[in-house]
Amino acid sequence: MGTAQQQDRHVGKKRLLSLLTAAAVTFAASVAFVTGAGPAAADPVEECTATEGAIVAVDFGPFGGDVVRGCDTTPTTGYELLHEGGFTTEGTRHDGDGFICRIGTGSFNSGTQYPTPATEDCVLTPQATAYWSYWIASPGQDTWSYSPLGAMSRKPQAGDVDAWVFGGTDVGGSTGRPTFTPDEVRADGGATPGPTGNPTGGPTVPAGEIDVPAAARWVSGQLREGTHVVDEGSDTPNDFLTTEAAYALAAADGKSPALDKVAAHLAGRTDAYAYPAGADEPPAAPAAARLALLAEITEGDPRDFGGHDLLGDLVKNVCPAGPESGSPTPGCTAKGDFHGATYADGQALAVLALLRGGIEPPAGAEERLTQLICQDGSVTGILLSPGEYCDGDPATTGLVALVLDEAGGHENAVAEMRAYLKKAQLTSGAFPAYNGSPTGSVAATAYAAQALRALGDGDTADAAVAWLSREQLDDGGFGLDEGATDAGLYATGPAVLAGAGTDLVTLVAKAPEPTVPPTTPPATGGPTTQPTTRPPGGGPDLKKGIAFLTSPANLHQGRYYRDNEKTGRADFGLTIDGAFALAATGHDDNALRTIVDFLEQGGKDGEGRSLHDWTGVGGAYALGGSMGKAAVLAQAVERDPRDFGGQDLIAGLADAVCEKPSTAPDRSCPAAGAYTYAPSVFAHSLGIIAQLRAGEEKAAKAPIAYLAGLQHGSGAWPSLIPATGDSEVDSTAMAAMTLDLVPGDAHAAAVDKALSWLASRQLADGGFPGASGNSVNSAGLAVQGLSLDAEKYDRQITKALKFLASQQNKDGGFNVAKAGQRGSDIRASAQAVGGATGISFGTLTRSLEGTTPNPVPSSSTPAIVTPGDSAGGGGGMVNADGPGGGGGGLASTGAQALGLAAAAAVLVLAGWRTVVAARNRREAAADGGR
């Protein structure tokens, strides 16, 4: 522990408070009391540097305070960083200490925790515009991102910065983020060391070259009949990956009969790939652009490819305006978007196809790419609406830099992107998949290498290619991420271009120059080692997944999952998620029986709470989503939801249907037809499913009508109730499953439209976008939704299952998302396992007849400790280790606006519930919602 220091520093009239104390997490023994934690001493702020320790900052501006920061030189989790940094917390009565409802510090108002009981009782989830959201930044990153993990699951790395901000946000994080930058709260004012480099700017790494011929042989081996790529377990061509294969063959071999066969096949697939809505409808811009580029690369005619003028159709279908016009065009997020581009790479490729075809891109198309450049010079992968939160990545940045450099006139933008790429390069020579990741991504490194070489940074590009050479597998291909052992075209394609020293701007498939005939006969046949292929049916291993979910380390006493390991507090919502997965697979019915008996028979957790302390049924805080979730479990295992745990859940749901919106301070009813305290589409849907499965269609009439009315014209549903205008995969899948259960055909068209929207959201690798990025949870739910019409969406389901398999770890569990901290997460695993079966919650059934509950293992009762007293403190610039010291000035948020009402639960600090604030709020508020 260090000595005290104190110093005032100002930006305008605002002060940055730097508090460095530690706090021990403590818990109340009775459920009647809100839990909390008290303070203790901490590490000096100057000891948290870019290479050691982590900083946490809490903004008390909305309460008349300043931004207070703390340091922990040895953080283990984000939760402990908050406490060891000198802050106290209180949770909610319903969810315990893991649900941050109040935060306090001894240096502000004598340690008073905010919000105070006068404005927030912290019984249930705080209101959507007033909660603590959790933000993170990695070394070298000067913009904030939502944490992809909860604070109890996140493991801060050296140089990381965390922030807690009170207010509101939306699913995209476009509002409510910190008003100060990570550099402003770093101990050294933001001076973070870049990668150790040589004088020319590139990391010093061993030289290496990619074996381009071997990679090309691997690519050729992925082509069925030498013409196209198909996904494992499917006969439908994957046109996207086929274009990737064509580009790679062009870069490796130039003009060749093999490339001609692939190009001819794609020309025959133009209608299906680029014009899925019909030949007379606007094309899918990314597909049309990719085919046009192929024509240009192979010296064909993009104005007559597959019977279409690809370039002419791209020019004719550029968005004249975005939503700000009042009458937005579907598929348009802003002026200048190519219709249906959706992602930055689609926009960039469309611009490039026109440039290569000698056509000036329509007004706004190039400028749209410049609008996607974030503060740090990175480019976001999504076509954000103006003003939305921006967090880019090296792969997208590399591609957009190439395109804008070719377009000309964007020198400043290209310089920003170039500087970002050079800063983002790791000491290994690799580039990460996302900002702050410590490991390399093959695709990101390949695109970054292409861009930097084109921009004149040859040494930096060489270091990247050298890293790629070390990642090349024995069969010639490349895996997606550092250390991957399974090759994929998504990574191998761009790696081949980088290894060949070319890119999509300059690539042309020229006929090979004549050579002197060899004096010895050339070798014939394919490679000596045939490419290995993964076995068919590449979905996740459900038995291993169940083994992870039921392992003693995870399923406490075989009965419930813990929200807090120290007190043994149960996460009842997560426990039901695990039970759903067990019911869907049937791989351990005795374990399922054990969980169900525990819940139904009033089993108590380490804090003496039972299931209905969580559902609130029969009480003043009856949670519609929680009651619905518990009732659906009872129905799935053929128990009686009208007498489950001694409560009639179906009657409770009927009583919970709102007749009209409630008025402040009562926030139980968001709208007529909603359920009490069910502020998400997911939670609302579970209530309807439970009522329909109980034969209560009449009682569910108003909730059904309310749910149907929330659907957007696109077919999607928002995440929250009341709706905030976002569109979410998880909620859309859940709403589709719900309306599909309604008797009759009144909602058939709505379900069809929802499934079509879901299919359109699938990413190239089979995943689906969620609040955590390329989300395991979203992919699992999408499989369940699309399985309502499994025959039509077989291709998408197969790809999603393959994606889920790629995110399964050796222990059987699953990552939260493709990018971010690695490691198995219980909630993501439960949704992945249950979702992979494709069984809807509306039809899930598993008989427990003949099963036997597992015995309770011997264990000790968790210790419950008493909250400590808060320490007082003074104002000014304070480091809690004592007076003195210094730090950069920082304006607090003052009485800032609390943002949009876009989230339905505060950061519940366990598992996927804290993936981002919006989803967290939704799921924690109605933990029955998940």
VENMO-V822206 format. One record per pair of residues at least 12 apart in sequence whose ideal C-beta (glycine too) atoms are under 6 Angstrom apart, sorted by sequence separation. I is the first residue (numbers start at 1). J is the second residue. If there is no record, write none. Layout:
I;J / I;J
This chain:
25;37 / 57;69 / 72;84 / 90;102 / 229;241 / 322;334 / 338;350 / 380;392 / 381;393 / 449;461 / 599;611 / 614;626 / 615;627 / 660;672 / 675;687 / 688;700 / 719;731 / 739;751 / 767;779 / 816;828 / 908;920 / 72;85 / 134;147 / 165;178 / 229;242 / 274;287 / 319;332 / 322;335 / 379;392 / 401;414 / 431;444 / 478;491 / 561;574 / 579;592 / 710;723 / 811;824 / 907;920 / 23;37 / 55;69 / 56;70 / 89;103 / 228;242 / 273;287 / 274;288 / 291;305 / 321;335 / 351;365 / 378;392 / 431;445 / 473;487 / 478;492 / 561;575 / 658;672 / 717;731 / 768;782 / 783;797 / 814;828 / 903;917 / 70;85 / 163;178 / 351;366 / 381;396 / 430;445 / 449;464 / 477;492 / 560;575 / 615;630 / 688;703 / 712;727 / 717;732 / 736;751 / 809;824 / 814;829 / 903;918 / 905;920 / 906;921 / 23;39 / 24;40 / 55;71 / 70;86 / 87;103 / 88;104 / 229;245 / 246;262 / 319;335 / 374;390 / 401;417 / 448;464 / 449;465 / 579;595 / 658;674 / 688;704 / 716;732 / 813;829 / 902;918 / 905;921 / 908;924 / 23;40 / 134;151 / 274;291 / 379;396 / 431;448 / 478;495 / 783;800 / 904;921 / 905;922 / 21;39 / 22;40 / 53;71 / 87;105 / 292;310 / 319;337 / 374;392 / 379;397 / 631;649 / 717;735 / 736;754 / 782;800 / 814;832 / 903;921 / 904;922 / 905;923 / 22;41 / 291;310 / 292;311 / 378;397 / 445;464 / 630;649 / 656;675 / 905;924 / 21;41 / 22;42 / 53;73 / 139;159 / 318;338 / 397;417 / 656;676 / 905;925 / 21;42 / 52;73 / 54;75 / 101;122 / 161;182 / 379;400 / 779;800 / 904;925 / 20;42 / 138;160 / 288;310 / 317;339 / 627;649 / 732;754 / 48;71 / 90;113 / 397;420 / 445;468 / 684;707 / 137;161 / 161;185 / 397;421 / 758;782 / 779;803 / 20;45 / 56;81 / 627;652 / 779;804 / 45;71 / 47;73 / 56;82 / 136;162 / 219;245 / 288;314 / 627;653 / 732;758 / 18;45 / 54;81 / 146;173 / 421;448 / 468;495 / 758;785 / 42;70 / 43;71 / 135;163 / 336;364 / 344;372 / 707;735 / 758;786 / 804;832 / 43;72 / 56;85 / 58;87 / 219;248 / 335;364 / 336;365 / 442;471 / 549;578 / 673;702 / 43;73 / 92;122 / 93;123 / 94;124 / 239;269 / 283;313 / 394;424 / 617;647 / 622;652 / 673;703 / 336;367 / 337;368 / 369;400 / 421;452 / 755;786 / 776;807 / 100;132 / 132;164 / 133;165 / 336;368 / 624;656 / 673;705 / 674;706 / 729;761 / 804;836 / 144;177 / 465;498 / 612;645 / 673;706 / 766;799 / 132;166 / 144;178 / 227;261 / 239;273 / 429;463 / 611;645 / 622;656 / 653;687 / 755;789 / 759;793 / 762;796 / 766;800 / 226;261 / 227;262 / 263;298 / 282;317 / 344;379 / 369;404 / 429;464 / 570;605 / 612;647 / 617;652 / 801;836 / 133;169 / 216;252 / 270;306 / 314;350 / 442;478 / 558;594 / 569;605 / 681;717 / 766;802 / 767;803 / 68;105 / 216;253 / 228;265 / 344;381 / 394;431 / 418;455 / 429;466 / 430;467 / 568;605 / 569;606 / 759;796 / 766;803 / 227;265 / 267;305 / 270;308 / 343;381 / 429;467 / 550;588 / 568;606 / 569;607 / 653;691 / 715;753 / 765;803 / 776;814 / 68;107 / 129;168 / 142;181 / 267;306 / 343;382 / 377;416 / 428;467 / 546;585 / 559;598 / 567;606 / 572;611 / 711;750 / 715;754 / 729;768 / 1;41 / 128;168 / 142;182 / 212;252 / 373;413 / 377;417 / 441;481 / 567;607 / 680;720 / 142;183 / 342;383 / 366;407 / 393;434 / 546;587 / 550;591 / 596;637 / 715;756 / 716;757 / 2;44 / 42;84 / 341;383 / 377;419 / 378;420 / 440;482 / 546;588 / 572;614 / 679;721 / 715;757 / 775;817 / 65;108 / 133;176 / 135;178 / 311;354 / 370;413 / 377;420 / 439;482 / 542;585 / 602;645 / 714;757 / 774;817 / 42;86 / 318;362 / 376;420 / 543;587 / 600;644 / 650;694 / 772;816 / 773;817 / 774;818 / 58;103 / 137;182 / 600;645 / 654;699 / 657;702 / 772;817 / 37;83 / 311;357 / 337;383 / 773;819 / 39;86 / 243;290 / 250;297 / 315;362 / 318;365 / 447;494 / 674;721 / 60;108 / 246;294 / 311;359 / 395;443 / 399;447 / 443;491 / 446;494 / 450;498 / 730;778 / 733;781 / 740;788 / 17;66 / 19;68 / 39;88 / 395;444 / 398;447 / 402;451 / 442;491 / 446;495 / 449;498 / 682;731 / 685;734 / 689;738 / 692;741 / 729;778 / 733;782 / 736;785 / 20;70 / 38;88 / 333;383 / 394;444 / 398;448 / 401;451 / 681;731 / 685;735 / 688;738 / 15;66 / 16;67 / 17;68 / 18;69 / 19;70 / 20;71 / 37;88 / 63;114 / 243;294 / 334;385 / 348;399 / 352;403 / 355;406 / 443;494 / 624;675 / 670;721 / 730;781 / 733;784 / 777;828 / 780;831 / 784;835 / 787;838 / 37;89 / 140;192 / 333;385 / 334;386 / 344;396 / 348;400 / 351;403 / 395;447 / 402;454 / 446;498 / 624;676 / 670;722 / 682;734 / 733;785 / 776;828 / 780;832 / 783;835 / 139;192 / 285;338 / 398;451 / 442;495 / 450;503 / 576;629 / 583;636 / 625;678 / 685;738 / 729;782 / 36;90 / 285;339 / 345;399 / 394;448 / 579;633 / 622;676 / 623;677 / 624;678 / 632;686 / 681;735 / 777;831 / 781;835 / 784;838 / 285;340 / 302;357 / 348;403 / 780;835 / 783;838 / 34;90 / 35;91 / 284;340 / 285;341 / 475;531 / 776;832 / 784;840 / 282;339 / 475;532 / 576;633 / 629;686 / 632;689 / 25;83 / 625;683 / 628;686 / 632;690 / 635;693 / 34;93 / 628;687 / 631;690 / 23;83 / 286;346 / 289;349 / 293;353 / 296;356 / 35;96 / 285;346 / 289;350 / 292;353 / 625;686 / 22;84 / 35;97 / 628;690 / 624;687 / 289;353 / 21;86 / 23;88 / 285;350 / 20;86 / 19;86 / 39;106 / 27;97 / 79;151 / 78;151 / 79;152 / 77;152 / 81;156 / 78;154 / 78;156 / 75;156 / 81;162 / 78;162 / 827;911 / 828;912 / 826;911 / 827;912 / 19;105 / 825;911 / 825;912 / 19;107 / 34;122 / 50;139 / 17;107 / 816;912 / 406;505 / 402;503 / 741;842 / 54;156 / 402;505 / 737;840 / 62;166 / 737;841 / 737;842 / 52;158 / 54;160 / 55;161 / 56;162 / 57;163 / 58;164 / 59;165 / 51;158 / 50;159 / 67;180 / 69;185 / 57;185 / 55;185 / 777;912 / 48;187 / 46;187 / 45;187 / 50;192 / 50;193 / 772;915 / 771;915 / 771;916 / 771;918 / 771;919 / 689;841 / 689;842 / 724;900 / 724;902 / 720;904 / 720;922 / 719;922 / 636;844 / 632;841 / 636;845 / 637;846 / 638;847 / 297;507 / 298;509 / 637;848 / 177;389 / 297;509 / 174;388 / 174;389 / 172;388 / 173;389 / 172;389 / 203;427 / 205;429 / 680;904 / 679;904 / 203;429 / 194;423 / 195;425 / 195;426 / 196;427 / 143;375 / 195;427 / 143;376 / 142;376 / 680;922 / 683;926 / 245;489 / 252;496 / 244;489 / 248;493 / 251;496 / 683;928 / 145;391 / 247;493 / 251;497 / 679;925 / 680;926 / 683;929 / 682;929 / 241;489 / 248;496 / 678;926 / 244;493 / 251;500 / 581;830 / 680;929 / 259;509 / 584;834 / 251;502 / 578;830 / 581;833 / 574;827 / 577;830 / 581;834 / 584;837 / 255;509 / 580;834 / 254;509 / 255;510 / 584;839 / 593;848 / 251;507 / 254;510 / 255;511 / 597;853 / 606;862 / 202;459 / 218;475 / 250;507 / 202;460 / 205;463 / 208;466 / 210;468 / 218;476 / 254;512 / 593;851 / 200;459 / 201;460 / 207;466 / 210;469 / 217;476 / 218;477 / 250;509 / 594;853 / 203;463 / 209;469 / 593;853 / 594;854 / 202;463 / 205;466 / 208;469 / 215;476 / 583;844 / 590;851 / 208;470 / 214;476 / 539;801 / 589;851 / 590;852 / 548;811 / 583;846 / 538;802 / 540;804 / 548;812 / 590;854 / 540;805 / 547;812 / 548;813 / 561;826 / 539;805 / 222;489 / 538;805 / 545;812 / 540;808 / 544;812 / 554;826 / 490;765 / 215;492 / 549;829 / 215;496 / 548;829 / 545;829 / 212;499 / 212;500 / 545;833 / 210;499 / 542;833 / 141;435 / 568;862 / 141;436 / 567;862 / 540;836 / 558;854 / 539;836 / 567;864 / 138;436 / 557;856 / 629;928 / 557;857 / 628;928 / 625;926 / 626;928 / 233;536 / 623;926 / 625;928 / 232;536 / 233;537 / 625;929 / 623;928 / 232;538 / 217;527 / 221;531 / 218;531 / 563;910 / 573;927 / 573;930 / 434;819 / 433;819 / 98;563 / 98;564 / 96;563 / 97;564 / 96;564 / 96;569 / 124;621 / 240;764 / 27;567 / 127;667 / 171;719 / 170;724 / 171;726 / 236;795 / 234;795 / 234;798 / 233;798 / 231;798 / 231;799 / 31;607 / 31;609 / 148;772 / 148;817 / 148;820 / 149;821 / 189;888 / 184;888 / 184;890 / 180;890 / 179;893 / 176;899 / 175;899 / 175;900 / 168;898 / 169;899 / 170;900 / 167;898 / 168;899 / 171;902 / 167;899 / 168;900 / 170;902 / 168;901 / 169;902 / 169;903 / 171;918 / 169;917 / 170;918 / 152;909 / 151;909 / 152;910 / 111;870 / 150;909 / 150;910 / 111;872 / 150;911 / 110;872 / 150;914 / 106;871 / 106;872 / 107;873 / 106;873 / 130;898 / 129;898 / 146;916 / 107;878 / 129;901 / 128;901 / 134;907 / 132;906 / 128;903 / 131;906 / 125;905 / 126;906 / 88;870 / 133;917 / 86;880 / 125;924 / 125;925 / 100;907 / 99;908 / 98;908 / 98;909 / 98;910 / 67;890 / 67;892 / 99;924 / 66;892 / 38;867 / 38;868 / 79;909 / 36;867 / 38;869 / 61;892 / 39;871 / 61;893 / 61;894 / 45;879 / 59;893 / 29;864 / 61;896 / 27;864 / 44;881 / 42;880 / 26;865 / 26;867 / 26;868 / 19;878 / 20;879 / 21;880 / 20;880 / 17;878 / 18;879 / 19;880 / 20;881 / 8;876 / 9;877 / 8;877 / 18;887 / 7;877 / 6;878 / 16;889 / 5;879 / 16;890 / 4;881 / 5;882 / 6;883 / 14;891 / 4;882 / 5;883 / 6;884 / 7;885 / 11;889 / 14;892 / 2;881 / 3;882 / 4;883 / 5;884 / 7;886 / 10;889 / 11;890 / 12;891 / 5;885 / 9;889 / 11;891
